[in-house]
């Protein structure tokens, strides 16, 4: 086994909780995130295309399982379940110490489809962040969040033959990973800093974990960061003095790129329109067939907040394109048109974003 140790520090508040929906440091969400990025690293090692069945076999043997049908132990005996070959330990399992009473709402942003300006935290964090009936200021729905700036030591023990791939997954987590509720909107952004004796994490993007974005749309799972014109689909905001300003910039960007796709009328007509392919559901604009089957489509455009070497924070936007599940009956032509418009918006000078290499 190889032991690795990192300092994990949150850069934005994390809605990371336990079964009682109380904010708490916990290892299971960290392991789940490591598993997600391990899949991306695994796919990068398959230049001829990913055999999903083979990946699931390798994943089950590494992370543990109770479902593989053809797993065998070292003696060749068939086994119905296997313990994880990865061990994680946190130095802190304490509860979050930012209660609802101390939550400070962010600045408002303009939404062209809403009469009043919208608080950025309510827009990006709806669910964990709520607006109580009769009040004007958002607050936390649950008792607490883990505050930005909080840190803990994360220790991992990994099997030797998977150490290199897992370290690549950890590098991707450091660059793009977020934890907890509404994490795709940038909440729960964190950094991983190697402790003494642990190898440095890569700050560059391995070209093997990228795919031309149209090619990535052939898969219904996010296996790579998309590229266009041989450049990664990654953008960053200007420098911000604190996480609040970074999140406000991300909120403004998300509103603008979504509302460029206008609905033909204010009232829902039950039909599929361009904005629905970004994510679903959409407030007050249900698709009749999708609503009937209770379908959900997460946004494949993801947000992260990262720190510069000088301590300034920047919002990062990256696209991990994939095809919606078959239940949506995805329209390939419509998907390509929508995402081409999103990329064009993010590339335009008026977006105040800059395309970056990693």
Number of C-alpha atoms within 10 A of each C-alpha: 14 13 16 19 21 21 18 20 20 24 25 26 25 30 27 25 21 12 7 9 15 18 25 22 22 17 16 11 15 19 15 13 18 19 18 16 24 23 23 22 24 19 21 21 14 12 8 8 9 16 10 11 9 10 15 14 16 15 17 20 19 18 17 16 17 11 13 17 11 10 18 15 10 6 6 8 10 13 14 13 16 18 13 14 15 19 16 16 14 18 12 14 12 12 17 21 15 18 18 16 10 11 16 13 16 17 14 17 19 16 17 12 11 8 8 11 13 17 22 25 25 21 20 23 21 16 15 22 22 17 16 12 6 6 8 9 14 20 22 26 17 18 17 26 27 26 21 20 13 16 19 16 17 22 18 16 16 21 15 11 10 15 17 13 18 22 20 20 24 23 21 24 23 20 23 23 27 29 22 22 19 20 22 23 23 33 28 27 29 30 22 22 18 17 15 10 9 13 13 14 18 14 11 11 16 13 15 15 18 22 23 18 23 18 12 21 20 13 14 13 16 19 24 24 26 25 22 13 8 11 16 23 27 25 22 22 20 14 17 18 11 16 24 20 18 24 27 21 20 25 26 19 19 18 18 18 18 15 13 14 16 12 16 9 8 10 10 14 15 13 12 15 17 16 19 20 23 22 15 18 18 11 7 10 20 19 19 14 14 19 13 9 10 9 14 14 15 13 17 20 20 19 28 27 29 26 17 10 7 7 12 15 23 25 25 25 27 22 23 22 29 23 21 25 14 8 10 15 10 13 11 13 8 13 21 15 11 17 19 14 14 19 16 11 17 23 17 11 9 8 15 14 21 17 17 14 11 20
